[in-house]
């Protein structure tokens, strides 16, 4: 039970929340791509702020599941949590926002073909 944290390499996103653990147990799991941890360890500008934003995003998903307060479509949950993350991002000063954008541009390993609308 509880929330497990797993560090993975080559993930197509910085973090991902799943309501079940890797062995199908009752625990929840947050996967963190090792790239963001390496950037943090190397002192890359924006890494800590981005890590906080992403972790907050995934913990919001965990909170919804833990409290069992939402029973709608997963896409709507993701939209709401993402809008809250955008709000948090826009509340930052210009300099931290730019360092996050620079960091994402420098390590852009997500699948762009699947991300297009």
C-alpha positions in Angstrom: 0.0 0.0 0.0 1.0 3.6 -0.3 2.7 5.4 -3.2 5.8 3.8 -4.7 8.4 5.9 -6.6 10.4 4.2 -9.4 13.2 5.8 -11.3 13.3 4.7 -15.0 15.4 5.4 -18.0 14.2 6.3 -21.5 10.7 7.2 -20.4 8.8 9.4 -22.8 7.7 11.8 -20.0 9.4 13.2 -17.0 6.9 11.6 -14.6 3.9 9.4 -14.7 1.4 8.3 -12.1 -0.4 4.9 -12.2 -3.0 4.0 -9.6 -1.6 0.4 -9.2 1.9 -0.6 -8.4 4.2 -2.6 -10.7 3.0 -5.9 -9.3 -0.7 -5.1 -9.3 -0.7 -4.4 -5.6 -2.9 -1.8 -4.0 -0.2 0.8 -3.9 0.1 3.7 -6.4 3.3 4.4 -8.4 5.0 7.5 -9.7 7.7 6.9 -12.3 10.4 9.5 -12.6 12.6 9.6 -15.6 16.3 9.6 -14.6 17.1 12.5 -17.0 15.5 15.0 -14.7 17.4 13.7 -11.7 20.6 13.8 -13.6 19.9 17.4 -14.6 19.1 18.2 -11.0 22.4 16.6 -9.8 24.3 18.5 -12.5 22.8 21.8 -11.4 21.0 22.5 -14.7 19.0 25.7 -14.4 15.3 25.0 -14.2 15.6 21.3 -13.2 14.4 21.8 -9.6 11.5 24.0 -10.6 10.5 21.6 -13.3 10.8 18.6 -11.0 8.5 20.4 -8.5 5.9 21.2 -11.1 5.9 17.6 -12.4 5.8 16.1 -9.0 2.9 18.4 -8.0 1.1 17.3 -11.1 1.5 13.6 -10.4 0.6 14.0 -6.7 -2.6 15.7 -7.7 -3.5 12.5 -9.6 -2.6 10.5 -6.6 -4.8 12.7 -4.3 -7.8 12.2 -6.6 -7.3 8.5 -6.5 -6.6 8.3 -2.8 -9.6 10.4 -1.9 -11.8 8.6 -4.4 -13.5 11.8 -5.2 -13.6 11.7 -9.0 -15.4 9.2 -11.1 -15.4 10.9 -14.5 -13.4 10.2 -17.6 -9.6 10.0 -17.2 -9.2 12.6 -20.0 -11.1 15.1 -18.0 -9.1 14.4 -14.8 -5.9 14.9 -16.9 -7.2 18.2 -18.4 -8.0 19.6 -14.9 -4.7 18.5 -13.4 -2.8 19.9 -16.5 -4.6 23.2 -16.3 -3.6 23.5 -12.7 0.0 22.8 -13.7 -0.2 25.5 -16.4 -1.5 27.9 -13.8 1.4 27.0 -11.5 3.9 27.5 -14.4 2.4 30.9 -15.3 2.6 32.0 -11.7 6.4 31.7 -11.9 8.6 34.7 -12.7 9.8 35.0 -16.3 13.3 33.7 -15.6 12.4 30.4 -14.1 9.8 29.8 -16.8 12.5 30.4 -19.4 14.9 28.0 -17.7 12.2 25.3 -17.8 11.6 25.9 -21.5 15.3 25.8 -22.2 15.7 22.5 -20.3 12.8 20.9 -22.1 14.1 22.0 -25.5 17.6 20.6 -24.7 16.3 17.2 -23.7 13.3 16.7 -25.9 12.9 12.9 -25.9 9.2 12.6 -26.0 7.4 11.1 -29.0 6.4 14.2 -30.9 4.4 12.2 -33.5 2.1 11.0 -30.7 1.8 14.5 -29.1 0.3 16.4 -32.0 -3.3 17.4 -31.9 
